[in-house]
Amino acid sequence: MDPGRNIGKTNPLNDKDLEDFLLLQKTKADSDKSWTIDVADVDQSTYDLSVKNPTKKEEKVIRTPSEILAEIRSLDEETNSILNSIAGLI
């Protein structure tokens, strides 16, 4: 399944989306897109089975202080432009 593709009423699952699952299902093997958890690790009070892929590492975007200041200045300019447009309507 394309990781950027949203599944829903107008974009249902198809055979290609299930290829990886069907291949791994035979051996119940784990992969980057499928994993197993121990039932003892499931919160007994909520039985929360929401998707939390333990194999996926979160990538942190580290910006320099200069990049952060540049973005703040850009957002401030955009805000001022919007405020000036609103003031012109009043």
C-alpha positions, -999 to +999 in steps of 0.1 A: +000+000+000+012+035-008+020+051+026+008+084+014-026+071+001-056+076+023-080+047+024-117+056+027-151+054+011-140+069-022-106+052-022-111+016-010-085-011-005-075-031-035-056-063-043-023-044-045-028-029-011-030-064+004+000-081-014+024-076+015-002-088+040-010-120+020+026-128+015+035-124+052+003-139+065+014-174+056+044-173+080+031-145+102+064-127+097+069-092+108+080-064+084+083-026+082+045-025+077+033-054+099+042-064+134+030-085+163+025-075+198+022-096+230-013-097+244+002-088+278+013-055+263-023-045+254-038-021+279-065-042+296-085-012+306-090+002+270-079-027+247-064+001+225-053-015+193-045+017+174-017+016+150+016+024+166+043+009+144+073+000+166+096-004+136+090+031+123+114+056+137+103+092+140+125+115+121+131+148+139+135+179+117+163+199+133+164+235+121+190+260+128+182+291+148+185+312+116+160+290+098+136+294+127+139+332+128+135+333+090+102+314+093+090+336+122+097+367+101+080+352+071+049+343+092+049+378+108+049+394+073+021+372+062+001+381+094+007+418+089-004+415+053-036+398+064-042+423+091-037+452+067-062+436+043-087+433+071-081+469+082-087+480+046-121+464+047-132+482+078 
